[in-house]
Amino acid sequence: MKLSTKIRLFSSLFMLVLVLLVNTAIYYLFYNMSLNAEKAELTDQTNEITEALNESPNIAKSDLLKAYLPTDGMVRIIGKDGEFLIPTLTKDQEFTELPFTFSKKQTAGVIELSNQADFLTISKPIIWENGEVATLQVYKQLVAHSESMETLFYVLAVASVIVLIPTIIAGTFLSRFILKPIKSLTGTMKENITDAKWKKINLENRSRDELYEMEETFNVMIEYLKDNFERQETFVSDASHELKTPISIVKSYAQLLKRRGQDNPELLNESVQAVDSEADRMQKLVEQMLLLAKNQENETYSKLDIIQLTRETVDQFKGAYDRELTFEAEAEKIMVNGNHDQLQQVFYILIDNALKYSDEAVNVYVLRRQSEVQVKVQDYGQGIPQEEAEKIFDRFYRMDKSRSRDLGGTGLGLAIAKAIMEKHKGQLTVSSESGNGSIFSITLSTID
């Protein structure tokens, strides 16, 4: 069952039940009020008959009772043995078949008939001529009452229909109002699936209700998916491109070895070195791509001394490179919350880049800035043009691709460092001028 049908059905059934309850209450309230009015009127009439019998003992009872005979009714005097003390007084002989009873107390009741209007009866004890207690029973057919109730029934039925028709119409408009944005959302989803588009929903001239929030969330999700999909495509494309070159080189040297390598030792050595170099390049590229892919995984964070970690990294580079590498810190210990291996990877990347792209000294500083710590890596190399300063953090981006390839660069190092710093809620920035070297700075919050 469609949602629109459910909305119309629910609203219609709800209104139908509500109307039936209200109309039923109105019907029975009016029924009781009308019946009580008839009962009070017949009770007064019965009391008048009793007073007349008591005040006029010398007048013939039959003649006296005829004067008080209801138009649509009947009068009976019933003895204690159940016999009629006078003939039944009525204008319609069919009424004589109605039941009767002897009673020593005043009672009222309704005799329900299936083929005609009901009868209201009032029974009241009186003292008869012989001094015995008899029952005066007055009957009245509720013709006016029945006609009024029948009229009320039809009026309420028509009113119910009149109320239900607008309810159904309103339910239809309500379902259309609610389902229109849902249908638009569904259609956009299907279009995005079948046509591979990144279509968003138009939110102009829309009331800011829950449906608006749903559509706005959908647009944000589409933008997020589009961005991630494009990043994935770019990543795969760039990775394929980067792997294509070393693979081509390895394949070329393999074919060269196959043709002439056995008879040329120099060519053999050159080919082996080239294959080994390109294999190292591919291994490094794959490792860095895996590191980027694992960037979203949960890592263990702990309290660590950023100065000690930076000094250890600098010492490792001093032992491996015959280069001037200095380290300065403004304090003996500065504690941060982070992952030891990931932060060390950032320092490796920054120092390694500084050594690659600079032939002069590389300086590493650790500075305390109130509730933050800054680690700066300064080199005196070629520098970075201002227009390319933001691009260097993109995956696979290299300013001088030929020189970067000669130096073994993949264009992933700074992207990895940026991702790690974002995960640590820190910052990685660069300050540089073309020809005047560069300063890469990371900023982290300190802890006590």
C-alpha positions in Angstrom: 0.0 0.0 0.0 1.4 3.4 -1.0 2.1 6.0 1.6 -0.4 8.4 0.0 -3.1 5.8 0.3 -2.1 5.2 4.0 -2.3 8.9 4.7 -5.8 9.3 3.1 -7.0 6.1 4.7 -5.8 7.0 8.1 -7.1 10.6 8.1 -10.5 9.4 6.7 -10.9 6.6 9.2 -9.7 8.8 12.1 -12.3 11.5 11.1 -15.0 8.9 10.6 -14.5 7.4 14.1 -14.4 10.9 15.6 -17.6 11.9 13.8 -19.4 8.7 14.8 -18.4 9.1 18.4 -19.6 12.8 18.4 -22.8 12.1 16.5 -23.6 9.1 18.7 -23.1 11.2 21.8 -25.3 13.9 20.3 -28.0 11.4 19.3 -28.3 9.7 22.7 -28.1 13.0 24.5 -31.0 14.4 22.5 -32.8 11.1 22.8 -32.7 11.2 26.6 -33.6 14.9 26.7 -36.6 14.4 24.5 -37.7 11.2 26.3 -37.4 12.9 29.7 -39.5 15.8 28.4 -42.2 13.3 27.2 -41.9 11.5 30.5 -42.4 14.7 32.5 -45.3 15.8 30.4 -47.1 12.4 30.8 -46.3 12.3 34.5 -48.0 15.7 34.9 -51.0 14.4 33.0 -51.2 11.3 35.2 -51.1 13.5 38.3 -53.9 15.6 36.9 -56.0 12.5 36.3 -55.4 11.4 39.8 -56.4 14.7 41.3 -59.5 14.8 39.1 -60.5 11.3 40.3 -60.1 12.4 43.9 -61.9 15.7 43.6 -64.9 14.3 41.6 -66.0 11.1 43.2 -69.6 11.5 42.0 -68.7 11.7 38.3 -68.6 8.5 36.3 -65.0 7.4 36.1 -65.2 6.4 32.5 -66.6 9.8 31.5 -64.0 11.6 33.6 -61.1 9.6 32.2 -62.2 10.2 28.6 -61.6 13.9 29.1 -58.0 13.2 30.0 -57.4 10.5 27.4 -54.1 11.2 25.4 -54.6 11.6 21.6 -52.1 8.8 20.8 -52.5 6.9 24.0 -54.6 4.8 26.3 -55.8 4.8 30.0 -56.3 1.7 32.2 -57.4 1.0 35.7 -55.9 -2.3 36.9 -57.0 -4.0 40.1 -54.7 -6.0 42.4 -55.9 -9.2 40.8 -54.9 -7.9 37.4 -58.4 -7.3 36.2 -59.6 -4.1 34.5 -61.8 -2.1 36.9 -63.2 -0.1 34.0 -63.0 -0.8 30.3 -59.8 0.3 28.6 -60.1 3.8 27.2 -58.4 4.3 23.8 -59.0 5.7 20.4 -57.2 2.8 18.7 -58.2 -0.7 19.5 -54.7 -2.0 18.6 -53.4 -0.3 21.7 -55.4 -2.8 23.9 -52.8 -5.5 23.1 -50.1 -3.6 24.9 -48.9 -5.3 28.1 -50.0 -4.0 31.5 -49.1 -4.6 35.2 -50.3 -3.9 38.7 -48.0 -1.7 40.8 -48.2 -0.2 44.3 -45.6 2.5 43.5 -45.3 5.0 40.7 -43.2 3.7 37.8 -42.3 4.8 34.3 -41.3 2.7 31.3 -41.0 2.4 27.5 -42.6 -0.3 25.5 -40.5 -0.8 22.4 -42.3 -1.9 19.2 -40.7 -3.0 16.0 -43.3 -1.9 13.4 -44.4 1.5 14.9 -43.4 4.2 17.4 -42.7 3.2 21.0 -45.1 3.7 23.9 -44.3 5.6 27.1 -46.2 4.3 30.2 -46.7 5.9 33.6 -48.1 3.7 36.4 -49.4 5.3 39.6 -51.3 3.7 42.6 -54.7 5.2 43.4 -57.5 4.5 45.9 -60.5 3.0 44.1 -64.2 3.3 45.0 -64.1 0.2 47.1 -61.2 1.5 49.1 -58.7 -0.9 47.5 -55.5 0.1 45.9 -55.6 0.1 42.1 -53.1 1.1 39.4 -53.7 4.0 37.0 -51.7 3.2 33.9 -51.5 5.9 31.2 -50.0 5.2 27.8 -48.7 7.6 25.2 -47.3 6.7 21.8 -44.1 8.6 21.2 -44.9 9.6 17.6 -43.4 13.1 17.7 -40.4 11.8 19.6 -39.7 9.0 17.1 -40.1 11.4 14.2 -37.7 13.9 15.8 -35.1 11.2 16.4 -35.4 9.9 12.9 -35.0 13.4 11.5 -32.0 13.9 13.8 -30.5 10.6 12.6 -30.7 11.7 8.9 -29.3 15.2 9.7 -26.3 13.7 11.6 -25.7 11.2 8.7 -25.7 14.0 6.1 -23.5 16.1 8.4 -21.1 13.2 8.7 -20.9 12.8 5.0 -20.4 16.6 4.6 -17.6 16.5 7.1 -15.9 13.4 5.6 -15.8 14.8 2.1 -13.5 17.7 3.0 -11.5 15.4 5.2 -10.8 13.1 2.2 -9.9 16.1 0.0 -7.7 17.5 2.7 -6.0 14.1 3.2 -5.3 14.0 -0.6 -3.7 17.4 -0.6 -1.8 16.6 2.6 -0.4 13.4 1.1 0.6 15.3 -2.0 2.2 18.1 0.0 4.2 15.5 2.1 5.0 13.1 -0.7 6.0 15.7 -3.3 9.5 16.3 -1.8 9.8 12.6 -1.1 9.0 11.7 -4.7 11.5 14.4 -5.8 14.1 12.9 -3.5 13.4 9.4 -4.9 13.5 10.6 -8.5 16.8 12.3 -7.9 18.2 9.2 -6.3 17.1 7.0 -9.2 18.5 9.6 -11.7 21.8 9.6 -9.9 21.9 5.8 -10.0 20.9 5.3 -13.6 22.7 8.2 -15.1 25.7 8.3 -12.8 25.0 12.0 -12.0 25.5 14.0 -8.9 22.2 15.8 -9.1 21.0 17.7 -6.0 17.5 18.8 -5.0 16.4 22.4 -5.6 15.6 24.0 -2.2 14.4 27.4 -3.4 11.1 28.7 -2.1 10.8 25.9 0.4 9.5 26.1 4.0 12.2 25.1 6.5 10.5 22.1 7.9 11.6 18.5 8.6 11.3 17.6 4.9 13.5 20.6 4.0 16.1 19.3 6.5 15.9 15.9 4.9 16.5 17.3 1.4 19.3 19.6 2.7 21.0 16.6 4.3 20.6 14.7 1.0 22.3 17.5 -0.9 25.1 17.6 1.7 25.5 13.8 1.4 25.6 14.0 -2.4 28.3 16.7 -2.3 30.2 14.6 0.2 29.9 11.5 -2.0 30.8 13.4 -5.1 33.9 14.9 -3.4 35.0 11.5 -2.1 34.3 9.8 -5.5 36.3 12.4 -7.4 39.1 12.1 -4.8 39.0 8.3 -5.3 39.1 8.7 -9.1 41.9 11.1 -8.9 43.8 8.9 -6.5 43.4 5.8 -8.6 44.2 7.8 -11.8 47.3 9.4 -10.3 48.4 6.2 -8.7 48.0 4.4 -12.0 50.0 7.1 -13.7 52.7 7.1 -11.1 53.1 3.3 -11.3 53.0 3.3 -15.1 56.4 4.9 -15.5 58.4 2.6 -13.2 56.6 -0.4 -14.6 57.4 0.8 -18.2 61.1 1.3 -17.2 61.3 -2.2 -15.6 59.6 -3.7 -18.6 62.0 -1.9 -21.1 65.1 -3.0 -19.2 63.8 -6.6 -19.0 63.2 -6.6 -22.8 66.7 -5.1 -23.3 68.3 -7.7 -21.0 66.4 -10.4 -23.0 67.9 -9.2 -26.3 71.4 -8.1 -25.4 72.0 -8.5 -21.6 73.8 -11.9 -21.8 76.6 -10.5 -24.0 77.0 -7.1 -22.4 78.0 -7.0 -18.7 77.8 -3.2 -18.5 74.3 -3.3 -19.8 73.4 -6.0 -17.3 74.7 -4.0 -14.4 72.9 -0.8 -15.6 69.7 -2.7 -16.1 69.8 -4.4 -12.7 70.5 -1.0 -11.0 67.6 0.6 -12.9 65.2 -2.2 -12.1 66.2 -2.2 -8.4 65.8 1.6 -8.3 62.3 1.5 -9.9 61.3 -1.4 -7.7 62.2 0.7 -4.7 60.2 3.6 -6.1 57.2 1.4 -6.6 57.5 -0.1 -3.1 57.7 3.4 -1.5 54.7 4.5 -3.6 52.6 1.5 -2.6 53.6 1.9 1.1 52.6 5.6 1.1 49.3 4.9 -0.6 48.6 2.2 2.0 49.4 4.7 4.7 46.9 7.1 3.2 44.3 4.4 2.9 44.7 3.6 6.6 44.4 7.2 7.6 40.7 6.7 8.7 41.5 3.8 11.0 41.3 4.2 14.8 44.8 4.6 16.2 46.0 4.5 19.8 46.7 8.0 21.3 48.9 8.5 24.3 50.8 11.2 26.2 54.2 11.7 24.7 57.1 14.2 24.8 57.2 16.1 21.5 60.7 17.4 22.1 62.1 13.9 22.7 60.3 12.5 19.7 61.7 15.3 17.5 65.2 15.0 18.8 65.2 11.2 18.2 64.1 11.7 14.6 66.8 14.4 14.0 69.4 12.1 15.5 68.4 9.2 13.2 68.8 11.5 10.1 72.2 12.7 11.4 73.4 9.1 11.6 72.2 8.4 8.0 73.2 11.6 6.2 76.4 13.5 6.1 74.6 16.8 6.3 74.4 19.8 8.6 71.2 19.2 10.7 70.6 21.4 13.8 68.0 21.0 16.5 66.8 23.7 19.0 64.1 23.5 21.7 62.7 26.2 24.0 62.0 23.7 26.8 63.2 20.4 28.1 59.8 18.7 27.8 56.5 19.5 26.2 53.7 16.9 26.4 51.1 16.3 23.7 48.4 13.7 23.1 49.0 11.7 19.9 50.2 8.6 18.1 53.9 8.1 18.3 54.4 6.4 15.0 52.2 8.8 13.0 53.8 12.0 14.4 57.3 10.5 13.8 56.2 9.8 10.2 55.3 13.6 9.8 58.8 14.6 11.1 60.4 12.0 8.7 58.5 13.5 5.8 59.3 17.1 6.5 63.0 16.5 7.3 63.5 14.1 4.4 62.0 16.7 2.0 64.2 19.5 3.4 67.3 17.4 2.9 66.2 16.4 -0.7 65.4 19.9 -1.9 68.2 21.7 -0.2 72.0 21.3 -0.4 72.6 23.6 2.6 71.9 23.2 6.4 68.4 22.1 7.7 67.2 23.6 11.0 64.6 22.0 13.3 63.0 24.2 16.1 60.5 23.3 18.8 58.7 26.4 20.2 56.2 26.8 23.0 53.3 29.1 22.3 51.0 29.3 25.3 48.7 26.1 25.1 50.3 25.0 21.8 53.6 23.7 20.5 55.2 24.4 17.1 57.7 22.3 15.4 59.4 24.1 12.5 61.6 22.5 9.8 63.6 25.1 7.9 65.6 24.6 4.7 67.5 27.0 2.4 66.6 25.4 -0.9 64.7 26.6 -4.0 61.6 27.6 -2.1 58.0 27.4 -3.2 56.2 30.0 -5.4 53.2 31.5 -3.6 50.7 30.3 -6.2 51.8 26.7 -5.5 52.0 26.8 -1.8 48.6 25.3 -1.2 48.8 22.7 -4.0 51.9 21.0 -2.5 49.6 19.2 0.0 47.6 17.6 -2.7 48.2 13.9 -3.5 50.8 13.3 -6.2 51.5 17.0 -6.8 55.1 18.0 -7.5 56.4 21.4 -8.6 59.3 20.1 -10.6 58.3 16.6 -11.6 61.5 15.7 -13.4 63.7 16.8 -10.5 61.3 15.1 -8.0 61.5 11.9 -9.9 65.3 12.1 -9.9 65.2 12.5 -6.2 62.8 9.7 -5.7 59.7 11.8 -4.8 56.1 10.4 -5.2 54.1 13.5 -4.4 52.4 11.7 -1.5 54.6 12.7 1.5 53.1 16.1 2.3 49.6 14.7 1.7 50.2 12.0 4.2 51.6 14.5 6.7 48.6 16.8 6.2 46.2 13.9 6.8 48.0 12.9 10.0 48.0 16.4 11.4 44.3 16.8 10.6 43.6 13.6 12.5 45.5 15.0 15.5 43.4 18.2 15.2 46.6 20.1 14.4 47.8 22.2 11.6 50.5 21.8 8.9 51.5 25.1 7.2 54.3 26.3 4.9 56.0 29.7 4.7 58.2 30.1 1.6 59.4 32.4 -1.1 60.8 31.2 -4.4 64.6 31.0 -4.1 64.7 31.7 -0.3 64.0 28.3 1.1 60.9 27.1 3.1 59.7 26.7 6.6 57.2 23.9 7.3 55.4 24.3 10.7 53.2 21.9 12.6 51.1 23.1 15.5 49.6 20.8 18.2 47.8 21.5 21.5 49.8 20.7 24.6 48.6 18.9 27.7 49.7 19.1 31.3 
